[in-house]
Amino acid sequence: MLNWIQLILTIPLVAAILLQAKGAGLSEVFGGDGNIFRTRRGAEKTLFTFTIVISIMFFSVALLNVITGGK
């Protein structure tokens, strides 16, 4: 059961990581100027928070999977 939950969590986790361009904000991905330092806002902040939450859930399920022996 935990293996299936872990497998299901990988899809949004990989998608969220791939949507975050390396060192670039979403505005730079769509042609904006990203040469200045700024804080995350709007969709970029939501995506960042979503990535953290999903990664914590994935790690927790993986840890539970190891502790229970993969049952």
C-alpha positions as CSV (number, residue, x, y, z in Angstrom):
1,M,0.0,0.0,0.0
2,L,2.8,2.4,0.9
3,N,4.5,1.6,-2.3
4,W,1.5,2.8,-4.3
5,I,1.2,6.0,-2.3
6,Q,4.9,6.7,-2.9
7,L,4.4,6.0,-6.6
8,I,1.4,8.3,-6.8
9,L,3.4,11.1,-5.0
10,T,6.2,10.9,-7.4
11,I,4.1,12.2,-10.3
12,P,3.3,15.7,-8.8
13,L,6.7,15.9,-7.2
14,V,8.6,15.4,-10.5
15,A,6.2,17.8,-12.3
16,A,6.7,20.5,-9.6
17,I,10.4,20.2,-9.7
18,L,10.5,20.3,-13.5
19,L,8.3,23.4,-13.6
20,Q,10.9,25.2,-11.5
21,A,13.6,26.2,-14.0
22,K,17.0,26.0,-12.5
23,G,17.7,29.4,-10.9
24,A,14.9,31.1,-12.8
25,G,11.6,32.4,-11.8
26,L,8.4,31.7,-13.8
27,S,8.6,35.2,-15.4
28,E,12.0,34.4,-16.9
29,V,10.7,31.1,-18.3
30,F,8.0,33.0,-20.2
31,G,10.4,35.7,-21.5
32,G,10.5,38.2,-18.7
33,D,13.7,39.8,-17.4
34,G,15.1,37.8,-14.5
35,N,18.4,39.6,-13.9
36,I,17.3,41.2,-10.6
37,F,16.8,39.6,-7.2
38,R,13.2,39.4,-6.1
39,T,11.0,37.5,-3.8
40,R,8.7,34.7,-4.9
41,R,5.1,35.9,-5.5
42,G,1.9,34.4,-6.8
43,A,2.1,31.2,-8.8
44,E,5.8,30.8,-8.3
45,K,5.4,31.0,-4.5
46,T,2.5,28.5,-4.6
47,L,4.5,26.1,-6.7
48,F,7.5,26.4,-4.4
49,T,5.3,25.7,-1.3
50,F,3.6,22.8,-3.1
51,T,7.0,21.3,-3.9
52,I,8.0,21.4,-0.3
53,V,4.8,19.9,1.0
54,I,4.9,17.1,-1.6
55,S,8.5,16.3,-0.9
56,I,7.8,16.1,2.9
57,M,4.9,13.8,2.2
58,F,7.1,11.6,-0.1
59,F,9.9,11.5,2.5
60,S,7.5,10.5,5.2
61,V,5.9,7.7,3.2
62,A,9.4,6.4,2.2
63,L,10.4,6.5,5.9
64,L,7.3,4.6,6.9
65,N,7.9,2.1,4.1
66,V,11.4,1.4,5.5
67,I,10.2,1.2,9.1
68,T,7.3,-1.2,8.3
69,G,9.5,-3.3,6.1
70,G,7.6,-2.6,2.9
71,K,4.3,-4.3,3.9
